[in-house]
Amino acid sequence: MPIFLCRPTMYSLLESAGIETPRHAILLRDDDGDPINTNFVETDDSVQIGDVVFQKPFVEKPVNAEDHNVYIYYPSSAGGGSQRLFRKVGNRSSVYSGESSVRKEGSYIYEDFVVTDGTDVKVGKT
């Protein structure tokens, strides 16, 4: 995977350059879906990766930035479920799902959900 498509590498480079990133934790899984070298706990309204706890709402991003399937998980107090973002198809780039549990296969970065008052912030290559 090219370096700019590896989210953990890019987050590390941003941090080393003094550029702020959202609070995050990386959950790497093996081929069987088991966490690699870290503790993982999921409750109805949170996940814990190692010593870092994320209360919903939080964001789950695949470590490979080529994968545009980013999920936002909502707390049960807000109705639960998740918003599933994907590469735009027609006029849609997301769909709501009643599923509140995080994905159990693959490796992900979990981060705090940042409220942007409707502003869509994207960084891309040209």
C-alpha positions, 0 to 999 in steps of 0.5 A: 500500500502506498504510504499516502494510503496508509492512514496510521502512517499519515496520522503519525507523519501529521503528528510528528510535523506538529499538525493536529489530528483527532484523538484516535486509536488503531485496531489492527486485526489478524486474518481471523478477526482477532485484535493484534497486541491490544485489548478491545472491548465494545459496549452499547455506547463505547469501544475501548482500544488498549487504554483509549475509550471512545464514547459514541458518537465516534468514527471508524475508518479502514486503515487503508484510505483507498477504502472509503467505507467510513462509519459513524456510530451514534449513541443509544440516547440518539437512537443508535445505529450508524451512518455509512459513508462511501464513495459517491454513487449517483447522488448518494454518498451515505446511508443510515443503518440501524446496526450499532455494533462495530465491524468485526473483521478488518483493521480500523482507526477509531477517532472522536467525531468532530462536529463541523456544523455541516461543513464537509472537510476533505483533503485529497491528492490532485 
